[in-house]
Amino acid sequence: MASSPLASQPGLFETGAGEGLPALVSRHPRATRETWLGSTLVAYEFQRGQRRTIGLSVGPQGLSVRAPRWTPLAEVEALVQRKADWVLTKLNQLQQASRLAPAATEWREGAAIPYLGRNLALVCAPAHRFDGAGAALDGDRLLLALTRDAGPDRLRDSAQAWLMREARRIFLERLDHFSPRLGVRYSRLKLSSAQTRWGSASADGSIRLNWRLVHLSLEMIDYVVAHELSHLREMNHGPDFWGVVASVLPDYDQRRQALRRVRLAP
């Protein structure tokens, strides 16, 4: 496939916009060539040098290709195409890791934490009745059973413990909502703190979901839940699988693309 010089543009993955553009674009900031790998346009850094074989590497900036000085470009392109699955898997893993990487949060009273797509302000409220939970939702405030001199570690631990309890409650509710509609049964739910994926499904019916999804809107949570439950019918990402997802979420692709642009806070 023909390649062409590109202007240097940073970014591991972008979402295409406008007619004729791909759903995903991966651009290395020093890209000089581009190629289509499936539905993804990959703009990669290409260099020649004193080496004996063609080498491919995927890092935080994108795909880099090194080749001997005498190697024809057609041979380079053919190798990139043969390694397409590996390249896209590595790019996706790096994208997920970047998206789930904890952002710097100043854990103090008044700090904002995302919950179901909106921000909650942390408030120390030692006089509030908490019914043993240690935290309570009050409008756009998360009340914590802590004194105002509590340190950042205690604030973080208390807030995240509440978020994880909420994550389990909400995930179970959405699993119970979608599983009968998909005609499947899940065996158990496990919360994950993975840095490279939102969720997974096993053949034994267990579902694993990243607790940080509780930061996102219910529409995004529903997409991940329906996605993983659909794997209990189709353990792949082929057309039949996406047909199963579409049976309960006709707009799944819009949600899928929106999820790609999310960066989660801790």
Secondary structure as GFF3:
##gff-version 3
##sequence-region A 1 266
A	DSSP	beta_strand	14	15	.	.	.	ID=ss1
A	DSSP	beta_strand	24	27	.	.	.	ID=ss2
A	DSSP	beta_strand	33	37	.	.	.	ID=ss3
A	DSSP	beta_strand	40	49	.	.	.	ID=ss4
A	DSSP	beta_strand	55	59	.	.	.	ID=ss5
A	DSSP	beta_strand	62	68	.	.	.	ID=ss6
A	DSSP	alpha_helix	73	82	.	.	.	ID=ss7
A	DSSP	alpha_helix	84	100	.	.	.	ID=ss8
A	DSSP	beta_strand	112	115	.	.	.	ID=ss9
A	DSSP	beta_strand	118	124	.	.	.	ID=ss10
A	DSSP	beta_strand	135	138	.	.	.	ID=ss11
A	DSSP	beta_strand	141	144	.	.	.	ID=ss12
A	DSSP	alpha_helix	152	182	.	.	.	ID=ss13
A	DSSP	beta_strand	188	192	.	.	.	ID=ss14
A	DSSP	beta_strand	199	201	.	.	.	ID=ss15
A	DSSP	beta_strand	206	210	.	.	.	ID=ss16
A	DSSP	three_ten_helix	211	215	.	.	.	ID=ss17
A	DSSP	alpha_helix	218	230	.	.	.	ID=ss18
A	DSSP	alpha_helix	239	248	.	.	.	ID=ss19
A	DSSP	alpha_helix	252	260	.	.	.	ID=ss20
###
